[in-house]
Amino acid sequence: MSDLHIRAGVAGAILCNSMSHRFDRRTLSEGREVLYRRPLTVRFQDADAAGIIFFARIPEYFHDAYFAWLMEEGGFDLPEMMRTASIMMPLQHQSCDYFRPLSFGERAEAQVVAVHLEGSSFTVGFRMIRGDEVVAVGQQVHVCADRQTLQRQALPEDFATFLRGDTP
């Protein structure tokens, strides 16, 4: 087995001992708070032969909104951080609930709507809307770990401060 496979297996064993669902679907779909909005149009390549969005694209749109939020609102240079930081924040868990389909060409909005920090982990909650209609909700759990040892680490203070919504 290659070193990469061994390390991936170890990372899974070390990192995957936290909560998986922090928010319930009702909280995500009915909440009023919106931390970040990312408008989008369903692309042709994201739809199946019937013209309906492929289910795996919704979490991808959520993740795009998460990255944009961190970079645009938080001021984090994520490409630089990924190249040089001694820590990593891999996705530990992801889930989505789908209420209505989206079709090729439709306009929608991926929203970051909730954040919860717990030790070295944090959960980000999302909502996908079309007009005033909620079409999907989801959440992603990330864990902060040392890039070399794969041991859990505290979140960097500037990152935790941003996630909490505190002003420095």
KEKE-3310 file (N, C-alpha, C; in steps of 0.2 Angstrom, whole numbers, plus 5000, padded with zeros to 4 digits):
npx = (5004:5003:5011:5003:4990:4990:4992:4980:4971:4975:4972:4958:4955:4959:4953:4939:4930:4920:4905:4891:4879:4875:4865:4847:4836:4825:4829:4839:4832:4821:4827:4831:4843:4856:4872:4880:4878:4877:4874:4869:4868:4861:4871:4873:4881:4879:4868:4857:4851:4838:4837:4838:4846:4860:4861:4873:4879:4873:4879:4892:4890:4887:4899:4907:4901:4905:4919:4920:4914:4923:4935:4930:4923:4929:4942:4952:4966:4964:4971:4984:4985:4983:4994:5005:5002:5003:4993:4978:4961:4951:4936:4925:4912:4898:4881:4865:4849:4836:4823:4816:4817:4830:4833:4842:4848:4840:4839:4847:4851:4865:4867:4876:4871:4872:4884:4893:4905:4915:4927:4940:4933:4921:4905:4896:4882:4870:4859:4849:4841:4827:4821:4809:4808:4814:4825:4834:4844:4859:4874:4891:4905:4920:4937:4950:4967:4984:4995:5006:5006:4993:4986:4973:4970:4969:4958:4965:4966:4961:4954:4944:4938:4932:4923:4915:4909:4913:4921:4937)
npy = (4994:5011:5026:5037:5031:5025:5035:5042:5033:5033:5047:5047:5038:5046:5058:5056:5057:5064:5075:5073:5078:5094:5104:5104:5100:5109:5120:5125:5127:5136:5147:5164:5171:5175:5173:5174:5176:5168:5171:5161:5152:5138:5127:5120:5109:5104:5098:5084:5072:5074:5088:5092:5097:5087:5078:5078:5091:5101:5100:5104:5117:5123:5121:5130:5142:5143:5144:5156:5165:5164:5169:5182:5189:5185:5188:5178:5171:5158:5149:5152:5149:5135:5131:5134:5133:5126:5118:5109:5109:5098:5091:5083:5078:5078:5083:5083:5089:5087:5097:5102:5101:5108:5116:5116:5132:5139:5152:5153:5154:5151:5150:5154:5150:5146:5143:5133:5131:5119:5114:5108:5106:5112:5117:5121:5128:5127:5134:5132:5143:5147:5160:5164:5151:5137:5125:5116:5110:5110:5104:5105:5097:5102:5098:5104:5100:5095:5096:5087:5078:5074:5076:5082:5100:5116:5128:5141:5157:5169:5164:5157:5167:5174:5165:5164:5176:5187:5203:5208)
npz = (5000:4996:5003:5003:5004:5016:5025:5022:5027:5041:5044:5042:5053:5064:5063:5062:5073:5078:5080:5068:5063:5066:5064:5062:5049:5048:5056:5047:5035:5039:5046:5049:5048:5037:5033:5022:5004:4989:4973:4959:4943:4937:4928:4912:4911:4924:4925:4922:4910:4909:4912:4925:4939:4944:4959:4966:4964:4972:4985:4981:4976:4988:4995:4986:4990:5003:5002:4995:5004:5015:5009:5003:5013:5025:5022:5020:5012:5004:4994:4996:5010:5009:5003:5012:5025:5042:5046:5042:5036:5034:5026:5035:5036:5027:5022:5014:5012:5001:4994:4983:4965:4955:4939:4923:4919:4928:4940:4956:4974:4984:5001:5016:5032:5045:5059:5069:5082:5089:5099:5090:5079:5067:5061:5046:5041:5027:5015:5000:4989:4978:4972:4984:4988:4997:4992:4995:5009:5019:5027:5033:5041:5047:5052:5061:5059:5062:5048:5046:5057:5058:5069:5079:5080:5088:5081:5071:5079:5072:5062:5070:5076:5065:5061:5072:5071:5078:5080:5077)
capx = (5000:5007:5011:4997:4984:4991:4991:4973:4968:4976:4968:4951:4954:4960:4949:4932:4927:4916:4898:4890:4874:4874:4859:4842:4834:4820:4833:4842:4827:4817:4831:4831:4850:4860:4879:4883:4874:4881:4870:4871:4863:4862:4875:4871:4885:4877:4861:4856:4848:4831:4838:4837:4853:4863:4861:4880:4881:4871:4885:4897:4888:4887:4906:4909:4899:4909:4925:4919:4913:4930:4939:4927:4921:4934:4949:4957:4969:4964:4976:4991:4985:4983:5001:5010:5000:5005:4987:4973:4954:4947:4929:4924:4906:4893:4875:4861:4842:4833:4815:4813:4823:4833:4834:4847:4846:4837:4843:4846:4856:4868:4867:4879:4866:4874:4890:4894:4912:4916:4934:4944:4929:4916:4900:4894:4875:4868:4852:4849:4834:4825:4816:4808:4807:4820:4825:4839:4848:4865:4879:4898:4909:4927:4941:4957:4972:4991:4996:5011:5005:4986:4982:4968:4973:4964:4957:4968:4961:4958:4948:4938:4935:4928:4917:4910:4906:4916:4925:4943)
capy = (5000:5017:5030:5041:5027:5023:5042:5044:5029:5036:5053:5045:5036:5051:5064:5055:5055:5070:5075:5073:5083:5099:5108:5100:5103:5114:5126:5127:5130:5141:5152:5170:5174:5174:5176:5175:5174:5167:5169:5156:5149:5131:5126:5114:5103:5102:5095:5077:5072:5077:5095:5093:5097:5081:5079:5080:5098:5105:5101:5108:5124:5125:5122:5136:5148:5143:5146:5163:5168:5164:5174:5188:5192:5184:5190:5173:5169:5151:5146:5153:5145:5128:5129:5136:5133:5119:5115:5108:5109:5094:5090:5076:5075:5082:5080:5087:5087:5090:5098:5103:5100:5114:5114:5120:5139:5142:5156:5151:5157:5147:5154:5151:5152:5145:5141:5131:5129:5114:5111:5108:5106:5117:5115:5126:5126:5130:5134:5134:5145:5149:5165:5163:5144:5133:5119:5111:5113:5105:5105:5102:5097:5102:5097:5107:5095:5097:5093:5082:5072:5073:5076:5088:5106:5121:5132:5148:5162:5173:5160:5155:5174:5176:5160:5166:5183:5192:5208:5208)
capz = (5000:4996:5009:5003:5006:5023:5028:5022:5032:5047:5045:5044:5060:5069:5062:5061:5079:5080:5078:5061:5062:5071:5063:5059:5042:5049:5057:5041:5030:5041:5049:5045:5047:5031:5034:5015:4998:4982:4967:4954:4938:4936:4922:4908:4913:4931:4924:4919:4903:4910:4913:4932:4942:4947:4966:4969:4963:4977:4990:4977:4976:4995:4996:4983:4994:5009:5000:4993:5011:5019:5005:5002:5019:5030:5019:5020:5006:5004:4990:5000:5016:5007:5001:5017:5032:5045:5048:5037:5039:5029:5027:5039:5035:5023:5021:5011:5011:4995:4994:4976:4960:4951:4932:4919:4917:4934:4945:4963:4978:4989:5007:5022:5036:5052:5060:5076:5083:5095:5100:5084:5073:5066:5056:5043:5038:5021:5012:4993:4988:4971:4974:4991:4990:4999:4988:4998:5015:5020:5032:5032:5047:5046:5058:5061:5061:5060:5042:5047:5062:5057:5076:5080:5083:5089:5076:5072:5082:5067:5059:5074:5077:5060:5061:5078:5069:5082:5077:5080)
cpx = (5005:5006:5005:4991:4984:4989:4983:4969:4969:4972:4961:4950:4955:4955:4941:4929:4923:4909:4897:4884:4873:4867:4853:4839:4829:4824:4836:4837:4823:4820:4831:4838:4853:4867:4882:4879:4878:4876:4873:4866:4865:4865:4872:4875:4883:4871:4861:4853:4841:4831:4838:4844:4854:4864:4868:4882:4879:4876:4891:4896:4889:4895:4909:4907:4903:4916:4925:4918:4919:4934:4937:4926:4926:4941:4954:4960:4970:4969:4983:4991:4986:4990:5006:5008:5002:4999:4983:4966:4950:4940:4929:4917:4902:4887:4870:4854:4839:4825:4812:4819:4824:4834:4839:4844:4843:4842:4842:4851:4858:4869:4871:4874:4868:4881:4890:4901:4911:4923:4938:4940:4924:4911:4897:4887:4873:4861:4853:4841:4834:4820:4815:4807:4814:4820:4830:4842:4854:4869:4886:4901:4916:4931:4948:4962:4979:4992:5001:5009:4997:4982:4978:4972:4968:4964:4961:4963:4958:4953:4942:4934:4930:4922:4912:4906:4908:4920:4931:4945)
cpy = (5006:5021:5034:5037:5026:5030:5043:5039:5031:5042:5051:5042:5041:5056:5062:5053:5060:5070:5075:5078:5088:5103:5103:5104:5109:5121:5129:5130:5136:5147:5158:5173:5171:5177:5178:5173:5174:5166:5164:5154:5142:5130:5120:5108:5100:5098:5088:5077:5075:5085:5097:5092:5090:5082:5081:5087:5102:5106:5105:5115:5127:5126:5128:5142:5148:5146:5154:5167:5169:5169:5181:5192:5191:5187:5185:5171:5161:5147:5146:5149:5137:5126:5130:5134:5126:5115:5113:5108:5104:5093:5083:5073:5080:5079:5085:5084:5091:5091:5098:5103:5107:5112:5119:5127:5142:5146:5154:5155:5152:5151:5150:5154:5151:5142:5139:5128:5124:5111:5113:5107:5111:5115:5121:5124:5130:5130:5136:5136:5147:5154:5165:5156:5141:5127:5114:5114:5108:5108:5102:5103:5097:5101:5100:5102:5098:5093:5087:5076:5070:5073:5083:5094:5111:5125:5139:5153:5167:5170:5159:5162:5175:5171:5162:5172:5188:5197:5208:5214)
cpz = (5000:5002:5009:5006:5014:5027:5028:5026:5039:5049:5046:5051:5065:5069:5063:5068:5082:5078:5070:5059:5067:5070:5060:5053:5043:5051:5051:5036:5032:5045:5045:5044:5041:5032:5027:5010:4992:4977:4962:4949:4937:4929:4918:4910:4920:4931:4921:4913:4903:4911:4920:4935:4945:4955:4969:4968:4968:4983:4987:4977:4983:4997:4993:4987:5000:5008:4999:5000:5014:5015:5005:5008:5025:5028:5020:5013:5006:5000:4994:5006:5014:5005:5007:5024:5035:5047:5041:5040:5034:5031:5030:5037:5031:5022:5018:5011:5005:4995:4987:4971:4957:4944:4929:4918:4923:4938:4952:4967:4984:4995:5013:5027:5044:5053:5067:5077:5089:5095:5093:5078:5073:5060:5053:5040:5032:5019:5004:4992:4980:4973:4981:4993:4992:4995:4991:5004:5015:5025:5031:5038:5044:5052:5056:5063:5058:5053:5042:5051:5061:5064:5076:5083:5084:5083:5077:5075:5077:5064:5063:5076:5072:5060:5066:5076:5074:5078:5080:5084)
residu = (MET:SER:ASP:LEU:HIS:ILE:ARG:ALA:GLY:VAL:ALA:GLY:ALA:ILE:LEU:CYS:ASN:SER:MET:SER:HIS:ARG:PHE:ASP:ARG:ARG:THR:LEU:SER:GLU:GLY:ARG:GLU:VAL:LEU:TYR:ARG:ARG:PRO:LEU:THR:VAL:ARG:PHE:GLN:ASP:ALA:ASP:ALA:ALA:GLY:ILE:ILE:PHE:PHE:ALA:ARG:ILE:PRO:GLU:TYR:PHE:HIS:ASP:ALA:TYR:PHE:ALA:TRP:LEU:MET:GLU:GLU:GLY:GLY:PHE:ASP:LEU:PRO:GLU:MET:MET:ARG:THR:ALA:SER:ILE:MET:MET:PRO:LEU:GLN:HIS:GLN:SER:CYS:ASP:TYR:PHE:ARG:PRO:LEU:SER:PHE:GLY:GLU:ARG:ALA:GLU:ALA:GLN:VAL:VAL:ALA:VAL:HIS:LEU:GLU:GLY:SER:SER:PHE:THR:VAL:GLY:PHE:ARG:MET:ILE:ARG:GLY:ASP:GLU:VAL:VAL:ALA:VAL:GLY:GLN:GLN:VAL:HIS:VAL:CYS:ALA:ASP:ARG:GLN:THR:LEU:GLN:ARG:GLN:ALA:LEU:PRO:GLU:ASP:PHE:ALA:THR:PHE:LEU:ARG:GLY:ASP:THR:PRO)
# end
